[in-house]
Amino acid sequence: MRQTRLDDFLQLEEHNKELEKKIQEEVRKNRDKDKLLFQQNKMAALGEMLGNISHQWRQPLMEINSLFLPIEAKLHMDISLDKDEMLESINKLNEITKYMSNTIDDFRDFFASDKEKIEFKLLDQINSTINIISGGLKSNNIKLDIIIKKNPTLKGYKNEYSQVLINIVNNAKDILIQRKIKNPYIKILIYEENENIITVVEDNGAGIKVVPIEKIFEPFFTYQKLNGSGLGLFMSKLIIENNMHGKLLVKNSLNGAIFKIIIPQH
């Protein structure tokens, strides 16, 4: 009898050890999946950013080319160059290259990997963010309105805030293009309410036709987005709720979709 109980105990002990190993293995697999999700989202963001750089730089490069075309023509025709004309071209060139340099700084800052919480003015960060994505909006004739009722100071991860804003605006841009919306627009509204900083992003893209609408925050959900990873909004929700202790909400309006980012000011 005692031997039977001992055998049962040993079998139970062995079973518990196997179960513990399986649990540890599942935990490891889940961690690996999380790492893969973050890496896929990073690569998707990098692809978006490269596309935006091309939009941002195309116009300045054309302007640089237009500056030197008349100068080159005069040199070939042995026409003397006016000093004031040369100085004006050089000044314009300096302005253009400064703009291009600032654009690169914005992209570099966006991909900075530091995780230090810092205080930053929301308007400054929004301007930097819009500088990254404005080229893609302009090239598709999408109007962008930014309404800031107050310019609050926020303490948190400024690049992660930018990443969320870029994800939402780029999704709106893609829908506006795919659905061929007439007079497309995106509106960003900033205000304070009950010690929270609210960022609202609204578009006129005819809304999100998903039930329940919160399904868009699930990983790998790519409703009507071509070549999307399905991670942008999923990661955005994680960033706002886990890293910034806020909320990311979505609803439909009469004309389109409304995303609301709520972040505690303190």
MILUM-542849 format. One record per residue (C-alpha): residue number from 1; residue in one letter; x, y, z negated. Coordinates in steps of 0.1 Angstrom, whole numbers, plus 5000, padded with zeros to 4 digits. Layout:
REM residues N
<marlum pos="NUM" code="A" c1="X" c2="Y" c3="Z"/>
...
This chain:
REM residues 266
<marlum pos="1" code="M" c1="5000" c2="5000" c3="5000"/>
<marlum pos="2" code="R" c1="5028" c2="5023" c3="4990"/>
<marlum pos="3" code="Q" c1="5047" c2="5014" c3="5022"/>
<marlum pos="4" code="T" c1="5016" c2="5023" c3="5043"/>
<marlum pos="5" code="R" c1="5013" c2="5057" c3="5026"/>
<marlum pos="6" code="L" c1="5050" c2="5063" c3="5031"/>
<marlum pos="7" code="D" c1="5046" c2="5054" c3="5068"/>
<marlum pos="8" code="D" c1="5016" c2="5077" c3="5071"/>
<marlum pos="9" code="F" c1="5036" c2="5105" c3="5055"/>
<marlum pos="10" code="L" c1="5066" c2="5101" c3="5077"/>
<marlum pos="11" code="Q" c1="5043" c2="5100" c3="5108"/>
<marlum pos="12" code="L" c1="5026" c2="5132" c3="5097"/>
<marlum pos="13" code="E" c1="5060" c2="5148" c3="5090"/>
<marlum pos="14" code="E" c1="5072" c2="5139" c3="5125"/>
<marlum pos="15" code="H" c1="5039" c2="5152" c3="5140"/>
<marlum pos="16" code="N" c1="5044" c2="5185" c3="5122"/>
<marlum pos="17" code="K" c1="5079" c2="5188" c3="5135"/>
<marlum pos="18" code="E" c1="5068" c2="5182" c3="5170"/>
<marlum pos="19" code="L" c1="5039" c2="5207" c3="5166"/>
<marlum pos="20" code="E" c1="5063" c2="5233" c3="5153"/>
<marlum pos="21" code="K" c1="5086" c2="5228" c3="5183"/>
<marlum pos="22" code="K" c1="5057" c2="5232" c3="5206"/>
<marlum pos="23" code="I" c1="5046" c2="5264" c3="5189"/>
<marlum pos="24" code="Q" c1="5081" c2="5278" c3="5191"/>
<marlum pos="25" code="E" c1="5083" c2="5269" c3="5228"/>
<marlum pos="26" code="E" c1="5049" c2="5286" c3="5235"/>
<marlum pos="27" code="V" c1="5061" c2="5318" c3="5216"/>
<marlum pos="28" code="R" c1="5093" c2="5318" c3="5237"/>
<marlum pos="29" code="K" c1="5073" c2="5313" c3="5269"/>
<marlum pos="30" code="N" c1="5050" c2="5342" c3="5260"/>
<marlum pos="31" code="R" c1="5080" c2="5365" c3="5253"/>
<marlum pos="32" code="D" c1="5094" c2="5355" c3="5287"/>
<marlum pos="33" code="K" c1="5061" c2="5364" c3="5303"/>
<marlum pos="34" code="D" c1="5060" c2="5398" c3="5286"/>
<marlum pos="35" code="K" c1="5096" c2="5405" c3="5298"/>
<marlum pos="36" code="L" c1="5085" c2="5394" c3="5333"/>
<marlum pos="37" code="L" c1="5055" c2="5417" c3="5332"/>
<marlum pos="38" code="F" c1="5076" c2="5447" c3="5322"/>
<marlum pos="39" code="Q" c1="5102" c2="5439" c3="5349"/>
<marlum pos="40" code="Q" c1="5075" c2="5436" c3="5376"/>
<marlum pos="41" code="N" c1="5059" c2="5469" c3="5365"/>
<marlum pos="42" code="K" c1="5093" c2="5486" c3="5366"/>
<marlum pos="43" code="M" c1="5101" c2="5473" c3="5401"/>
<marlum pos="44" code="A" c1="5066" c2="5484" c3="5413"/>
<marlum pos="45" code="A" c1="5072" c2="5519" c3="5398"/>
<marlum pos="46" code="L" c1="5106" c2="5520" c3="5414"/>
<marlum pos="47" code="G" c1="5090" c2="5513" c3="5448"/>
<marlum pos="48" code="E" c1="5064" c2="5540" c3="5442"/>
<marlum pos="49" code="M" c1="5092" c2="5564" c3="5432"/>
<marlum pos="50" code="L" c1="5113" c2="5557" c3="5463"/>
<marlum pos="51" code="G" c1="5083" c2="5565" c3="5485"/>
<marlum pos="52" code="N" c1="5077" c2="5597" c3="5466"/>
<marlum pos="53" code="I" c1="5113" c2="5608" c3="5470"/>
<marlum pos="54" code="S" c1="5110" c2="5604" c3="5507"/>
<marlum pos="55" code="H" c1="5079" c2="5626" c3="5506"/>
<marlum pos="56" code="Q" c1="5096" c2="5652" c3="5484"/>
<marlum pos="57" code="W" c1="5127" c2="5655" c3="5505"/>
<marlum pos="58" code="R" c1="5112" c2="5653" c3="5540"/>
<marlum pos="59" code="Q" c1="5100" c2="5689" c3="5541"/>
<marlum pos="60" code="P" c1="5132" c2="5704" c3="5525"/>
<marlum pos="61" code="L" c1="5154" c2="5685" c3="5550"/>
<marlum pos="62" code="M" c1="5133" c2="5699" c3="5579"/>
<marlum pos="63" code="E" c1="5137" c2="5734" c3="5564"/>
<marlum pos="64" code="I" c1="5175" c2="5729" c3="5562"/>
<marlum pos="65" code="N" c1="5175" c2="5718" c3="5599"/>
<marlum pos="66" code="S" c1="5155" c2="5748" c3="5609"/>
<marlum pos="67" code="L" c1="5180" c2="5771" c3="5592"/>
<marlum pos="68" code="F" c1="5209" c2="5758" c3="5612"/>
<marlum pos="69" code="L" c1="5193" c2="5754" c3="5646"/>
<marlum pos="70" code="P" c1="5194" c2="5791" c3="5655"/>
<marlum pos="71" code="I" c1="5230" c2="5794" c3="5641"/>
<marlum pos="72" code="E" c1="5241" c2="5764" c3="5662"/>
<marlum pos="73" code="A" c1="5225" c2="5778" c3="5693"/>
<marlum pos="74" code="K" c1="5242" c2="5812" c3="5689"/>
<marlum pos="75" code="L" c1="5276" c2="5795" c3="5684"/>
<marlum pos="76" code="H" c1="5271" c2="5774" c3="5716"/>
<marlum pos="77" code="M" c1="5261" c2="5806" c3="5735"/>
<marlum pos="78" code="D" c1="5290" c2="5826" c3="5721"/>
<marlum pos="79" code="I" c1="5266" c2="5851" c3="5705"/>
<marlum pos="80" code="S" c1="5281" c2="5869" c3="5675"/>
<marlum pos="81" code="L" c1="5265" c2="5860" c3="5641"/>
<marlum pos="82" code="D" c1="5251" c2="5887" c3="5619"/>
<marlum pos="83" code="K" c1="5265" c2="5888" c3="5584"/>
<marlum pos="84" code="D" c1="5231" c2="5895" c3="5568"/>
<marlum pos="85" code="E" c1="5215" c2="5867" c3="5588"/>
<marlum pos="86" code="M" c1="5242" c2="5842" c3="5575"/>
<marlum pos="87" code="L" c1="5238" c2="5854" c3="5539"/>
<marlum pos="88" code="E" c1="5200" c2="5850" c3="5541"/>
<marlum pos="89" code="S" c1="5204" c2="5814" c3="5555"/>
<marlum pos="90" code="I" c1="5229" c2="5806" c3="5527"/>
<marlum pos="91" code="N" c1="5205" c2="5819" c3="5500"/>
<marlum pos="92" code="K" c1="5176" c2="5798" c3="5514"/>
<marlum pos="93" code="L" c1="5199" c2="5768" c3="5516"/>
<marlum pos="94" code="N" c1="5208" c2="5773" c3="5480"/>
<marlum pos="95" code="E" c1="5172" c2="5774" c3="5470"/>
<marlum pos="96" code="I" c1="5163" c2="5743" c3="5489"/>
<marlum pos="97" code="T" c1="5193" c2="5723" c3="5475"/>
<marlum pos="98" code="K" c1="5184" c2="5734" c3="5440"/>
<marlum pos="99" code="Y" c1="5149" c2="5722" c3="5445"/>
<marlum pos="100" code="M" c1="5161" c2="5688" c3="5458"/>
<marlum pos="101" code="S" c1="5185" c2="5686" c3="5428"/>
<marlum pos="102" code="N" c1="5157" c2="5693" c3="5404"/>
<marlum pos="103" code="T" c1="5137" c2="5666" c3="5420"/>
<marlum pos="104" code="I" c1="5164" c2="5640" c3="5415"/>
<marlum pos="105" code="D" c1="5167" c2="5652" c3="5378"/>
<marlum pos="106" code="D" c1="5130" c2="5646" c3="5374"/>
<marlum pos="107" code="F" c1="5133" c2="5611" c3="5388"/>
<marlum pos="108" code="R" c1="5163" c2="5603" c3="5367"/>
<marlum pos="109" code="D" c1="5146" c2="5615" c3="5335"/>
<marlum pos="110" code="F" c1="5115" c2="5594" c3="5344"/>
<marlum pos="111" code="F" c1="5136" c2="5562" c3="5345"/>
<marlum pos="112" code="A" c1="5157" c2="5570" c3="5314"/>
<marlum pos="113" code="S" c1="5156" c2="5540" c3="5291"/>
<marlum pos="114" code="D" c1="5159" c2="5558" c3="5257"/>
<marlum pos="115" code="K" c1="5131" c2="5552" c3="5232"/>
<marlum pos="116" code="E" c1="5136" c2="5581" c3="5210"/>
<marlum pos="117" code="K" c1="5105" c2="5601" c3="5200"/>
<marlum pos="118" code="I" c1="5110" c2="5638" c3="5207"/>
<marlum pos="119" code="E" c1="5089" c2="5669" c3="5206"/>
<marlum pos="120" code="F" c1="5080" c2="5683" c3="5241"/>
<marlum pos="121" code="K" c1="5056" c2="5708" c3="5256"/>
<marlum pos="122" code="L" c1="5029" c2="5690" c3="5275"/>
<marlum pos="123" code="L" c1="5029" c2="5715" c3="5303"/>
<marlum pos="124" code="D" c1="5066" c2="5711" c3="5309"/>
<marlum pos="125" code="Q" c1="5062" c2="5673" c3="5312"/>
<marlum pos="126" code="I" c1="5032" c2="5676" c3="5334"/>
<marlum pos="127" code="N" c1="5051" c2="5700" c3="5358"/>
<marlum pos="128" code="S" c1="5080" c2="5676" c3="5359"/>
<marlum pos="129" code="T" c1="5056" c2="5647" c3="5366"/>
<marlum pos="130" code="I" c1="5037" c2="5665" c3="5393"/>
<marlum pos="131" code="N" c1="5070" c2="5674" c3="5410"/>
<marlum pos="132" code="I" c1="5076" c2="5636" c3="5414"/>
<marlum pos="133" code="I" c1="5042" c2="5628" c3="5430"/>
<marlum pos="134" code="S" c1="5031" c2="5661" c3="5447"/>
<marlum pos="135" code="G" c1="5047" c2="5651" c3="5480"/>
<marlum pos="136" code="G" c1="5025" c2="5621" c3="5485"/>
<marlum pos="137" code="L" c1="4994" c2="5642" c3="5477"/>
<marlum pos="138" code="K" c1="5003" c2="5670" c3="5500"/>
<marlum pos="139" code="S" c1="5011" c2="5646" c3="5529"/>
<marlum pos="140" code="N" c1="4976" c2="5632" c3="5526"/>
<marlum pos="141" code="N" c1="4959" c2="5666" c3="5521"/>
<marlum pos="142" code="I" c1="4947" c2="5657" c3="5486"/>
<marlum pos="143" code="K" c1="4940" c2="5688" c3="5465"/>
<marlum pos="144" code="L" c1="4954" c2="5688" c3="5430"/>
<marlum pos="145" code="D" c1="4940" c2="5711" c3="5403"/>
<marlum pos="146" code="I" c1="4957" c2="5714" c3="5369"/>
<marlum pos="147" code="I" c1="4936" c2="5731" c3="5341"/>
<marlum pos="148" code="I" c1="4954" c2="5736" c3="5308"/>
<marlum pos="149" code="K" c1="4933" c2="5752" c3="5281"/>
<marlum pos="150" code="K" c1="4961" c2="5750" c3="5256"/>
<marlum pos="151" code="N" c1="4998" c2="5740" c3="5259"/>
<marlum pos="152" code="P" c1="5003" c2="5718" c3="5229"/>
<marlum pos="153" code="T" c1="5035" c2="5702" c3="5216"/>
<marlum pos="154" code="L" c1="5035" c2="5665" c3="5214"/>
<marlum pos="155" code="K" c1="5059" c2="5642" c3="5196"/>
<marlum pos="156" code="G" c1="5064" c2="5609" c3="5214"/>
<marlum pos="157" code="Y" c1="5079" c2="5592" c3="5244"/>
<marlum pos="158" code="K" c1="5077" c2="5618" c3="5271"/>
<marlum pos="159" code="N" c1="5088" c2="5595" c3="5300"/>
<marlum pos="160" code="E" c1="5062" c2="5569" c3="5290"/>
<marlum pos="161" code="Y" c1="5035" c2="5596" c3="5290"/>
<marlum pos="162" code="S" c1="5047" c2="5606" c3="5326"/>
<marlum pos="163" code="Q" c1="5046" c2="5569" c3="5336"/>
<marlum pos="164" code="V" c1="5009" c2="5567" c3="5325"/>
<marlum pos="165" code="L" c1="5000" c2="5599" c3="5343"/>
<marlum pos="166" code="I" c1="5018" c2="5588" c3="5375"/>
<marlum pos="167" code="N" c1="5000" c2="5554" c3="5374"/>
<marlum pos="168" code="I" c1="4966" c2="5570" c3="5371"/>
<marlum pos="169" code="V" c1="4972" c2="5597" c3="5398"/>
<marlum pos="170" code="N" c1="4987" c2="5572" c3="5422"/>
<marlum pos="171" code="N" c1="4958" c2="5549" c3="5419"/>
<marlum pos="172" code="A" c1="4934" c2="5577" c3="5425"/>
<marlum pos="173" code="K" c1="4955" c2="5588" c3="5456"/>
<marlum pos="174" code="D" c1="4954" c2="5553" c3="5470"/>
<marlum pos="175" code="I" c1="4916" c2="5550" c3="5466"/>
<marlum pos="176" code="L" c1="4910" c2="5584" c3="5482"/>
<marlum pos="177" code="I" c1="4931" c2="5574" c3="5512"/>
<marlum pos="178" code="Q" c1="4916" c2="5539" c3="5516"/>
<marlum pos="179" code="R" c1="4881" c2="5552" c3="5514"/>
<marlum pos="180" code="K" c1="4888" c2="5581" c3="5537"/>
<marlum pos="181" code="I" c1="4871" c2="5606" c3="5513"/>
<marlum pos="182" code="K" c1="4864" c2="5640" c3="5528"/>
<marlum pos="183" code="N" c1="4879" c2="5669" c3="5509"/>
<marlum pos="184" code="P" c1="4897" c2="5646" c3="5485"/>
<marlum pos="185" code="Y" c1="4908" c2="5661" c3="5451"/>
<marlum pos="186" code="I" c1="4923" c2="5651" c3="5418"/>
<marlum pos="187" code="K" c1="4918" c2="5672" c3="5387"/>
<marlum pos="188" code="I" c1="4939" c2="5671" c3="5356"/>
<marlum pos="189" code="L" c1="4925" c2="5688" c3="5325"/>
<marlum pos="190" code="I" c1="4944" c2="5693" c3="5292"/>
<marlum pos="191" code="Y" c1="4928" c2="5704" c3="5259"/>
<marlum pos="192" code="E" c1="4928" c2="5698" c3="5222"/>
<marlum pos="193" code="E" c1="4899" c2="5682" c3="5202"/>
<marlum pos="194" code="N" c1="4898" c2="5671" c3="5166"/>
<marlum pos="195" code="E" c1="4936" c2="5671" c3="5162"/>
<marlum pos="196" code="N" c1="4939" c2="5650" c3="5194"/>
<marlum pos="197" code="I" c1="4956" c2="5660" c3="5226"/>
<marlum pos="198" code="I" c1="4933" c2="5650" c3="5255"/>
<marlum pos="199" code="T" c1="4944" c2="5645" c3="5291"/>
<marlum pos="200" code="V" c1="4916" c2="5639" c3="5316"/>
<marlum pos="201" code="V" c1="4923" c2="5628" c3="5352"/>
<marlum pos="202" code="E" c1="4893" c2="5630" c3="5375"/>
<marlum pos="203" code="D" c1="4889" c2="5623" c3="5412"/>
<marlum pos="204" code="N" c1="4861" c2="5622" c3="5438"/>
<marlum pos="205" code="G" c1="4869" c2="5587" c3="5451"/>
<marlum pos="206" code="A" c1="4833" c2="5574" c3="5447"/>
<marlum pos="207" code="G" c1="4841" c2="5556" c3="5414"/>
<marlum pos="208" code="I" c1="4853" c2="5522" c3="5402"/>
<marlum pos="209" code="K" c1="4829" c2="5494" c3="5414"/>
<marlum pos="210" code="V" c1="4839" c2="5468" c3="5387"/>
<marlum pos="211" code="V" c1="4817" c2="5454" c3="5360"/>
<marlum pos="212" code="P" c1="4827" c2="5457" c3="5332"/>
<marlum pos="213" code="I" c1="4848" c2="5487" c3="5342"/>
<marlum pos="214" code="E" c1="4874" c2="5479" c3="5315"/>
<marlum pos="215" code="K" c1="4884" c2="5449" c3="5336"/>
<marlum pos="216" code="I" c1="4908" c2="5472" c3="5355"/>
<marlum pos="217" code="F" c1="4931" c2="5472" c3="5325"/>
<marlum pos="218" code="E" c1="4937" c2="5434" c3="5327"/>
<marlum pos="219" code="P" c1="4971" c2="5423" c3="5340"/>
<marlum pos="220" code="F" c1="4974" c2="5415" c3="5377"/>
<marlum pos="221" code="F" c1="4940" c2="5431" c3="5385"/>
<marlum pos="222" code="T" c1="4943" c2="5448" c3="5419"/>
<marlum pos="223" code="Y" c1="4909" c2="5460" c3="5429"/>
<marlum pos="224" code="Q" c1="4910" c2="5476" c3="5464"/>
<marlum pos="225" code="K" c1="4947" c2="5485" c3="5460"/>
<marlum pos="226" code="L" c1="4969" c2="5472" c3="5488"/>
<marlum pos="227" code="N" c1="5003" c2="5457" c3="5478"/>
<marlum pos="228" code="G" c1="4997" c2="5466" c3="5441"/>
<marlum pos="229" code="S" c1="5012" c2="5446" c3="5413"/>
<marlum pos="230" code="G" c1="4981" c2="5449" c3="5391"/>
<marlum pos="231" code="L" c1="5003" c2="5460" c3="5362"/>
<marlum pos="232" code="G" c1="5001" c2="5498" c3="5363"/>
<marlum pos="233" code="L" c1="4969" c2="5503" c3="5343"/>
<marlum pos="234" code="F" c1="4976" c2="5473" c3="5321"/>
<marlum pos="235" code="M" c1="5010" c2="5488" c3="5311"/>
<marlum pos="236" code="S" c1="4995" c2="5523" c3="5308"/>
<marlum pos="237" code="K" c1="4970" c2="5510" c3="5282"/>
<marlum pos="238" code="L" c1="4998" c2="5493" c3="5263"/>
<marlum pos="239" code="I" c1="5019" c2="5524" c3="5263"/>
<marlum pos="240" code="I" c1="4992" c2="5547" c3="5250"/>
<marlum pos="241" code="E" c1="4977" c2="5523" c3="5224"/>
<marlum pos="242" code="N" c1="5008" c2="5506" c3="5211"/>
<marlum pos="243" code="N" c1="5036" c2="5532" c3="5216"/>
<marlum pos="244" code="M" c1="5017" c2="5564" c3="5212"/>
<marlum pos="245" code="H" c1="4988" c2="5552" c3="5188"/>
<marlum pos="246" code="G" c1="4962" c2="5567" c3="5211"/>
<marlum pos="247" code="K" c1="4934" c2="5555" c3="5234"/>
<marlum pos="248" code="L" c1="4931" c2="5551" c3="5272"/>
<marlum pos="249" code="L" c1="4894" c2="5552" c3="5283"/>
<marlum pos="250" code="V" c1="4878" c2="5551" c3="5317"/>
<marlum pos="251" code="K" c1="4843" c2="5558" c3="5331"/>
<marlum pos="252" code="N" c1="4826" c2="5567" c3="5363"/>
<marlum pos="253" code="S" c1="4812" c2="5602" c3="5371"/>
<marlum pos="254" code="L" c1="4787" c2="5611" c3="5399"/>
<marlum pos="255" code="N" c1="4816" c2="5616" c3="5423"/>
<marlum pos="256" code="G" c1="4844" c2="5594" c3="5412"/>
<marlum pos="257" code="A" c1="4864" c2="5580" c3="5382"/>
<marlum pos="258" code="I" c1="4874" c2="5597" c3="5350"/>
<marlum pos="259" code="F" c1="4904" c2="5585" c3="5329"/>
<marlum pos="260" code="K" c1="4908" c2="5600" c3="5294"/>
<marlum pos="261" code="I" c1="4941" c2="5598" c3="5275"/>
<marlum pos="262" code="I" c1="4937" c2="5606" c3="5238"/>
<marlum pos="263" code="I" c1="4968" c2="5610" c3="5217"/>
<marlum pos="264" code="P" c1="4969" c2="5621" c3="5181"/>
<marlum pos="265" code="Q" c1="4988" c2="5654" c3="5177"/>
<marlum pos="266" code="H" c1="5004" c2="5645" c3="5144"/>
